[in-house]
């Protein structure tokens, strides 16, 4: 119990009275409020609750999707050309053309 001077005094239950654990009681009160709120929401029809299958909660589909994406990304990647291959690709076009040659094509 909080006293007026800011100190606490332990409350001892009267004889024959069961001791009360405050934290446990607060948890019970919170659960009751949640149940009341859910009942109100269900009664209003404003929200829809969907049951989720336990397998979906385990994360199995996400894990499978991640593995498929990794596999797809690893097989579809083309290696980047080396500097020599890149330079060779530029040389294969031939020398730069003059403005006269460009107009003829």
Backbone torsions as a table, in degrees:
resi	resn	phi	psi	omega
1	UNK	NA	136.2	179.9
2	UNK	-87.2	125.0	178.5
3	UNK	-87.7	167.3	-178.0
4	UNK	-65.7	-25.4	179.4
5	UNK	-85.2	0.2	177.2
6	UNK	95.9	-3.0	178.7
7	UNK	-90.6	162.9	179.8
8	UNK	-108.5	146.9	174.5
9	UNK	-128.2	131.7	-180.0
10	UNK	-70.2	133.5	179.0
11	UNK	-93.1	124.7	179.0
12	UNK	-100.2	128.8	-179.8
13	UNK	-65.0	148.5	178.5
14	UNK	-66.3	162.6	-178.5
15	UNK	-62.6	132.5	-179.0
16	UNK	88.0	-10.1	-179.7
17	UNK	-92.0	139.5	179.1
18	UNK	-78.4	139.7	176.9
19	UNK	-67.3	149.3	-177.9
20	UNK	-116.9	128.7	174.2
21	UNK	-91.9	113.6	-173.6
22	UNK	-60.7	-45.2	-177.6
23	UNK	-63.0	-42.2	177.8
24	UNK	-61.9	-41.6	179.8
25	UNK	-65.0	-40.7	178.9
26	UNK	-63.9	-38.1	177.7
27	UNK	-63.7	-43.8	177.5
28	UNK	-59.6	-45.4	180.0
29	UNK	-61.7	-40.7	179.5
30	UNK	-63.9	-42.2	178.7
31	UNK	-63.0	-41.6	178.6
32	UNK	-61.9	-41.1	179.7
33	UNK	-65.4	-37.6	178.6
34	UNK	-64.8	-44.8	179.3
35	UNK	-61.1	-42.1	178.3
36	UNK	-63.3	-41.5	179.1
37	UNK	-64.8	-42.3	178.3
38	UNK	-64.0	-40.2	178.7
39	UNK	-62.4	-40.8	178.9
40	UNK	-64.7	-43.0	-179.8
41	UNK	-64.7	-44.2	179.7
42	UNK	-63.4	-39.0	-178.7
43	UNK	-69.4	-31.2	-177.3
44	UNK	-74.9	-23.2	-179.6
45	UNK	71.7	9.1	-176.9
46	UNK	-78.1	-30.2	-178.6
47	UNK	-119.1	152.1	176.3
48	UNK	-114.7	130.6	176.8
49	UNK	-100.1	133.7	-178.9
50	UNK	-116.7	131.5	176.3
51	UNK	-76.3	131.4	178.7
52	UNK	-101.4	130.6	-179.6
53	UNK	-65.1	139.8	-178.2
54	UNK	-56.0	-33.1	179.5
55	UNK	-65.8	-32.5	179.5
56	UNK	-70.7	-30.5	179.7
57	UNK	-73.3	-23.1	-174.5
58	UNK	-73.5	-12.5	179.3
59	UNK	88.5	3.8	-177.6
60	UNK	-59.6	-46.3	179.7
61	UNK	-62.2	-38.1	-180.0
62	UNK	-65.4	-40.3	179.3
63	UNK	-64.5	-43.6	179.7
64	UNK	-64.3	-42.0	179.3
65	UNK	-63.1	-40.4	179.6
66	UNK	-63.7	-44.1	179.4
67	UNK	-63.7	-40.5	179.3
68	UNK	-64.1	-41.0	179.1
69	UNK	-64.4	-43.3	178.5
70	UNK	-62.4	-41.8	-179.6
71	UNK	-64.5	-44.7	179.9
72	UNK	-61.8	-43.9	-179.5
73	UNK	-66.1	-35.8	-177.9
74	UNK	-74.6	-29.4	-179.1
75	UNK	-86.5	-23.2	-176.6
76	UNK	-92.5	-3.8	-176.9
77	UNK	-80.6	130.7	174.3
78	UNK	-96.3	138.8	-178.7
79	UNK	-66.4	143.7	178.3
80	UNK	-73.4	141.7	-179.8
81	UNK	-68.7	147.2	176.1
82	UNK	-72.6	172.2	-179.2
83	UNK	-62.3	-39.0	179.7
84	UNK	-67.3	-42.4	178.6
85	UNK	-63.9	-40.0	179.4
86	UNK	-63.9	-46.8	179.8
87	UNK	-64.4	-38.0	178.5
88	UNK	-63.4	-36.1	177.9
89	UNK	-65.5	-35.5	177.8
90	UNK	-70.5	-38.8	-178.8
91	UNK	-69.4	-27.7	-176.1
92	UNK	-67.5	-15.5	178.4
93	UNK	-77.0	-18.5	-177.9
94	UNK	96.7	178.2	-178.2
95	UNK	-70.9	159.5	177.7
96	UNK	-60.6	142.9	-178.5
97	UNK	-90.2	153.5	178.3
98	UNK	-78.3	163.1	179.3
99	UNK	-57.5	-35.2	179.2
100	UNK	-64.0	-41.5	-179.2
101	UNK	-67.7	-33.5	-178.1
102	UNK	-68.2	-35.7	-177.3
103	UNK	-70.6	-28.0	-177.7
104	UNK	-75.5	-18.5	-176.5
105	UNK	-90.0	NA	NA
